[in-house]
Amino acid sequence: MKNANILQSRIDALLNVLSEDVLILSQLGTIIFSSHNESPIPWGEADELTGKNLNDIFPGDIASMLQGMIDKSLSLNQLMVKEVLFDPTVIVYLQQRGMAESCWVEVRMAPSAGDEPSVVCRIEDISRRKMAQRETSQIQRDLLTGMYNRRALMPVLAQSIAQALRYDWTCSLMLINVDSLRLINDQRGWDVGDQILKRLAESLNSLKRTADFLARVGEDGFAILLPETNAEQGILAAKRVSSMVSDLSAPHSGTDIHFTVSIGVATLSGEVDSAESMFSRAEDCLQLSKQQGGNRISGSE
Ligand SMILES: Nc1nc2c(ncn2[C@@H]2O[C@H](COP(=O)(O)OP(=O)(O)OP(=O)(O)O)[C@@H](O)[C@H]2O)c(=O)[nH]1
């Protein structure tokens, strides 16, 4: 009995230092025990929750999703984890207790030993983590086309170079730049220019191999990192892009506006190469294609 008391006081102390909510739920979704301390979720007093069922707190779809987690956790005897949006306009129980802003929570359920089947459920507010994830992915994406940007490309290129050097492979970088986008914008309107960039992005995305990495770099162009691709194969890939672009167009006043691209391909040239030096060589090749009148492919090792 003494031991049981010590254990209980340790469990109470443990629960007191947790900022997450902890519930024990029966197999049928009834709250047997609840503990919440500094949680931003206004559940009401701990006593108020005990004896309530998930259906008393959550609308039908969320209650049955949580019940599904209980069922699975008990039948598979394993931890279940899900991210759930707690929106007070949907979860009226929480709105009535003062919740004004939505928050994302991580729900973890683990089967618990005992006479009656039950699960221990931890609910943690992960809104900040979610926001940070969203911000990170936004700063790595181009807003117009949704593709990765140069900031995202450079570390991947550096990694690909490191791998190629280590395993005695190679890799290539292709820069694809729309010819005379300024003129198209001026003559047909910025919307047409936008359409061209979007269609080109979508088509490059479908054309590239799964292992390739596509990014929008600069105002009017894209880059594709081609792992395990030598100079000759890089030029072949560029030819495929060029021929694909000849079938692309953007609609404008009932007509189709066609466009061309210039391409520069750089291939890894040895131990001294870096992401920056390879990118800069690809830019030089692109420049050469532009100087020769555009709609051309230039490559360098
Ligand atoms: N429609 C559209 N235009 C953009 C976007 N970003 C930049 N631009 C424009 O794209 C044009 C790029 O101009 P330049 O760098 O001179 O290139 P260009 O006219 O394609 O000439 P070349 O590359 O030499 O063929 C500029 O007028 C930019 O204002 C965009 O997101 N959408």
The ligand as an SDF file (V2000), in Angstrom:
LIG
                    3D

 32 34  0  0  0  0  0  0  0  0999 V2000
    5.6130   37.5000  -66.2890 N   0  0  0  0  0  0  0  0  0  0  0  0
    6.6320   37.5270  -65.4220 C   0  0  0  0  0  0  0  0  0  0  0  0
    7.7340   38.2350  -65.7220 N   0  0  0  0  0  0  0  0  0  0  0  0
    8.7270   38.2620  -64.8360 C   0  0  0  0  0  0  0  0  0  0  0  0
    8.6550   37.5800  -63.6100 C   0  0  0  0  0  0  0  0  0  0  0  0
    9.8040   37.8060  -62.9310 N   0  0  0  0  0  0  0  0  0  0  0  0
   10.5440   38.6320  -63.7010 C   0  0  0  0  0  0  0  0  0  0  0  0
    9.9210   38.9130  -64.8570 N   0  0  0  0  0  0  0  0  0  0  0  0
   10.3590   39.7440  -65.9590 C   0  0  0  0  0  0  0  0  0  0  0  0
   11.1170   38.9500  -66.8340 O   0  0  0  0  0  0  0  0  0  0  0  0
   11.9450   39.8280  -67.6120 C   0  0  0  0  0  0  0  0  0  0  0  0
   13.3300   39.2260  -67.7230 C   0  0  0  0  0  0  0  0  0  0  0  0
   14.0610   40.0960  -68.5180 O   0  0  0  0  0  0  0  0  0  0  0  0
   15.5310   39.8220  -69.0090 P   0  0  0  0  0  0  0  0  0  0  0  0
   16.3400   39.3340  -67.8540 O   0  0  0  0  0  0  0  0  0  0  0  0
   15.9970   41.0260  -69.7410 O   0  0  0  0  0  0  0  0  0  0  0  0
   15.4060   38.5850  -69.9590 O   0  0  0  0  0  0  0  0  0  0  0  0
   14.6970   38.4220  -71.3620 P   0  0  0  0  0  0  0  0  0  0  0  0
   13.8390   39.5630  -71.7380 O   0  0  0  0  0  0  0  0  0  0  0  0
   14.0140   37.0810  -71.3010 O   0  0  0  0  0  0  0  0  0  0  0  0
   15.9340   38.3940  -72.3070 O   0  0  0  0  0  0  0  0  0  0  0  0
   16.8770   37.1380  -72.5540 P   0  0  0  0  0  0  0  0  0  0  0  0
   16.9250   36.3300  -71.2870 O   0  0  0  0  0  0  0  0  0  0  0  0
   18.2030   37.7330  -72.8860 O   0  0  0  0  0  0  0  0  0  0  0  0
   16.2920   36.3580  -73.6720 O   0  0  0  0  0  0  0  0  0  0  0  0
   11.9380   41.1790  -66.8950 C   0  0  0  0  0  0  0  0  0  0  0  0
   11.1700   42.0640  -67.6480 O   0  0  0  0  0  0  0  0  0  0  0  0
   11.2710   40.8790  -65.5670 C   0  0  0  0  0  0  0  0  0  0  0  0
   10.5500   42.0000  -65.0970 O   0  0  0  0  0  0  0  0  0  0  0  0
    7.4680   36.8460  -63.3230 C   0  0  0  0  0  0  0  0  0  0  0  0
    7.3240   36.2060  -62.2790 O   0  0  0  0  0  0  0  0  0  0  0  0
    6.4800   36.8530  -64.2550 N   0  0  0  0  0  0  0  0  0  0  0  0
  1  2  1  0
  2  3  2  0
  2 32  1  0
  3  4  1  0
  4  5  2  0
  4  8  1  0
  5  6  1  0
  5 30  1  0
  6  7  2  0
  7  8  1  0
  8  9  1  0
  9 10  1  0
  9 28  1  0
 10 11  1  0
 11 12  1  0
 11 26  1  0
 12 13  1  0
 13 14  1  0
 14 15  2  0
 14 16  1  0
 14 17  1  0
 17 18  1  0
 18 19  2  0
 18 20  1  0
 18 21  1  0
 21 22  1  0
 22 23  2  0
 22 24  1  0
 22 25  1  0
 26 27  1  0
 26 28  1  0
 28 29  1  0
 30 31  2  0
 30 32  1  0
M  END
$$$$
